[in-house]
Amino acid sequence: MLTWILEEAGMEPGFLIGGVPQWISRSAMLGRHEPGSPFVIEADEYDTAFFDKRSKFVHYRPRTAILNNLEYDHADIFENLAAIEKQFHHLLRTIPGKGLIVSNARSEALERVLAKGCWSQVERFDSECGWQLSEDNVVSLKGHKIGRICLTMPGRYNALNAVAAMAAARHVGVSPQVALDALSRFAGVKRRLEVKGCVNKISVIDDFAHHPTAIEETIGAVRQKIGARRLLAVLEPRSNTMKLGTMKERLAGSLAEADRVFCYAGAGVGWEPADALRALGEKVFTTHRLEDLIEAVVKEAAPGDTILCMSNGSFGGIHGKLLAKLAQKDIV
């Protein structure tokens, strides 16, 4: 979103992001090669290399930083949440005094990080003392109304992402009004609530969600869009954290709002999804065979349904396979 705002403002930003924008079909570009030109990096706390276990983002030295959320993840790298918070504080120490930190006020972990010591200006979003977002997506800054965010994608988390992007863009000279206008034309990113196709009035959506919080938020966003129509959630717990089972106790709760749940446990999953999802009752189907998963989803799907596939991997090309088999299905 930030890259798009800067592009629409005529700043020709460079970027390196963890997804492929719908408007350009590449995840990186050098941008305008001039001193002071903006470069946007989507960064996380994963380690740099086998010989450098510091988080990657400590090498970037940003002037403007958005801290969107902080929860325990990457269980193969970090022992606990405190270890990740330490790395985030290392990041804060690299931001200059004239820089800006845009932070999610609702994140207790981020507040702890800031409390460790911060030497840059901080603007909080989702906060009465900073950037606010009303239930109908009206943005205000310190009580002064700016305007309404109009996005093509649903979900409050997407609207809050937009607010954070507006704050960061403002720091480099883009007015909130220009940012709002740009956001109204934001086409999104591939693998983020991406509609892969619609066959026999059955929609198939792809999303990168793999952490329980992301799964819950993504399901909530789709529910907001489709209302009472049936939602079939199809999940592959593929990240290292999910394979280890670190988050398995939270998984059932994150999937609760789906009408049916299908879970595929591929190679390396060291726990049994049927046990972890038992609380969801009869609406759950689990398997260790992708072919069985596809067959079960196709059998269940009916006109008007939305199938939401979630994985941080290719999921065995499930989207195309589902659409092909749904096209062959006899609809009564």
N, C-alpha and C positions, 0 to 999 in steps of 0.2 A: 504493500500500500504506500509506504513512504517513497519507494522508488518511483511509483506511478505519479504521485503528487509532484515530486521534483521534476519528472519528465514533462508533465503537463504545464509546469511553471516555466518551462524553457531552460532548465538548468543542465540538461543532458548529463544526468548522473551516471557514474559507473556503479556497478553492483555485482555482488556475489551472494546469492541467496539459495536457500535450501529447497527450492522448488522451481518449476518452469512457468513463468508468467504466460497467461493466455494471449497477450498482445504481442509477444516477441519470440516465443518458442526457444528460448535459451536461458540458462540460469546465471550467466555471467557476461559482463561487458565492461570494457575499459572506460567508456564515457569520454567526456571532454578532457583533453590532456592539457589542463592549465592549472597553475597554482591556485589553491583554494577551491577548486571544483569539488563537489560532494561525491563521496563514494560510500555506498550503503552495503554493509555486511550483515547477514543474518548469522549470528554467532551463538554457540552454546558452550557448556562447561566440559564437554568431552575432552579427554587428554590429547595433547599435541602429537605425540609419537611414542614409540616404545622406549626411546631414549630421553624423552621429555614429558614427564607426567603432569606438568602444569596444564591447566585448561587452555584451550586454543585461544580464547578471547583475551588473555593477558598480553598477547603479542600485538593486538590490533591498535591499541592506544587511541580510542575514539575521542572526538571532541563532543559529540552528542551520543548519549546512550539511552536506549529504551530498555527498562527492566520490566518485562511483561508479567512474569509469574515465576515462582520458584517452589518446586516440590521435589521430593526424593525421586530420583531416576538414575539410570546408568549404574545399576547395582554391581555390575562387573568391574566398575572403576572406583566407586565411592562407597565407603563403609556405612555412612549415614548422612542425614540431611546437613548436619553441622559441617561435615567435610566439604559439601558443595557450597554452603554459605561462606566458608573461608575463601574459596576460590572467587566467589562473587565480590568479596571485599577486596581481594587482590585487584580485580578489575577496576573497582572504584578508585583505587589508589593511582591508577594510570590516567585518569581523566583530569584534564587541567582545571585550574581554578576558574577560568573563564568558560569552562564547558557547561553542559547541562545534562542532568540525569532526569529522565522521565520514568516515574516508578508507579507501579500498581499499588494503590493505597490499601487494597483489600488483602494483600499478601503479607501475612505475619512474618514469614521468612525474610522477605525483602526489607521489612521494617527492622528486623534484627540486624540485617547486613548494614543498613544505613546507620543504625545506632552504634556500630563498631567504630565509626569515624567516617566523615564525608567532607570533602574540601571543595565541592563544586555546588552550583545552584541545583536545587531539586524542585521539580514540578510533579505533583502527584495527580493521577487521573483516577476516576471513580471515587472522588473525594469532594466533600463540601468546601474544603480549603483550596481546591485547585480546579482541575477540569472535571466537570460533571456531565453525566449522561442520563437524561430522563427516561422513563419507560417508553415514551414515544420517540426516542432517539434525538431529542433536542440537546444540543451541546451548549454548555455554559462554561465560562472561565471566571472563577471567583465571584459567582453570582450574576455575571453579565452574559445575557443570552447572545449566542453567536449565530445559531441556525440549526437546521435539522439535517442529520446524516441520512442520505438515501443510498442504500447499497443494493446490489442485485442478489447478494447472498444473505441468507437468514442467520439468526443467532446473535444474542447479545454480546458474546465474546468477539464476534467479528466487528460489531459496532464499537466496542471498547478498543479493539486493535486500531480502528480508524481514528479514534480520539488520540491515542498515543502517537500515531503517525502525524496527526495534525500538530501536536505539541512539538515534535521533533522538527517538522518542516518549518514551523514558526521560528525556531531557533536559528535557522539558516536563511531567513528572510522571506518565507512564503506566508502570505496572509491567510488566516483561517477561512476567509471567504473563497479564495482561490483553491484552497485545499478541499473545501466542501464541494465545490463545482467539479473538481477532478474526481473525487470519490464517487460521484453520481454516475461516472462512466467507467469505473473500475471493473474490469472483466474477470478478475479472480486469478487463481493459480491452479495449474493442473494438480490433480490428486487432493484437492481441497474442496469437498462437496461438488466434485465434478460429475456432471451427468454424462454417463457413457452411452446411453441409448434408452429408447422406449419401444417395447414390443408388446403388442396386444394389450395396450394401456397399462403395462407394467414397466416402471422406471427402474433403472439400475444406476446407482450412484457409487462413486469411488471416493474414499477419503483415507488420508495417511494416519488417522488416529490409531494410537497403540497404547498410550498411557490411560489408566482408568478415568482420570479427569477429562482428558481429551475425548475419550469414548462417550462419556456422559454428556459433555457439551455438544458434541456432534449430533448425537441422537436427539438432544433437545432442540437443536437448530432445525433438523429435518422435521421434527414433530411440529414445530412452529409453522413450518411451510405447508405441511400436508394436512394438518388438523387431525380429525378423527379417523382418517383412512389408515389402513394397516401398514405397519412398518416392520419389515423383516431385517433384522440385524445379522450380518454375516461377518464373523471375526476370525482372524488368524493371529494368535499371540506369537509374534515372530521376533520382537526385539530381544536383546540379551536379557534385559530386566524381566520381561514377561516369560521368557523361556526358563529362567531361574525360579519363577514362581513367587518372586518378591511381592508382587501386587495381586496375587490370586484371590486374597480375601476380599478385595475391593471390587472384583470384577462383576460379581452378580449384581451389586448395587448400581454399578455404572450402566448396566444393560437393562435395568428394570423397566424403563419406559418403552421398550420395544415390544411389539405384539408377539413376535416369534424370534428366537435366538438360535443361530447355527454357528457352531464353533469347530474349527479345524485345527487339530494339534499335529503339526508337522514334525520333522526331524529336530531333535534337540530339546523338545519340551519335556522338562523333567517332573511333570505333575499331571494329574488326571483332570481335565476340564469337567468331566461329568460330576466329579466330587465338588469342585469349586463352584459350579453353577447349580448345584442341587436345590438351592433355595428358590430358584425360579420355577421349579415344578415341571409340569408337562410341556411347557412352551419351549423347552430347550432340546436341541439335537446336537450331539457331539460325535466326532469321528476322527480317526487317524488317516482316513483315505479321502483325498480331494474329490475323486469321482463320486463317492457316496454323498459327500456334502452337496455337490452340484445337483445330483439327482433329487435329494431331499428338498432343496430350495425350489427347484423347478416344479416338483410335485405340489408343494404348498402354495406357490404363488398364484394369484388370481388377479383379474383386471381391477385396476385401481390401487394395487399394492405398490409400495416403494421398497426396493431391495438396496440396503446400504452395506457396502463391502468395506471393511476396515482392516488395514494392514500397513506396516511400513516396508513391505516387500512387494514383489510382483503378484503374490497370491496365486501363482500358477496360471496366470492369464485368465482368472475366473470370470472377469467381466465379459469378455468376448464369448467365452464358453456358455455362460448363462444366457446371453442374448441370443446366441445361435439355437440353443435348446428351447428357449421360450418361444422362438419363432416357429418351431416345429410342434409345439404343444397344441393339442386340441382344446380350444376354449369353448366351454358350454355356455 
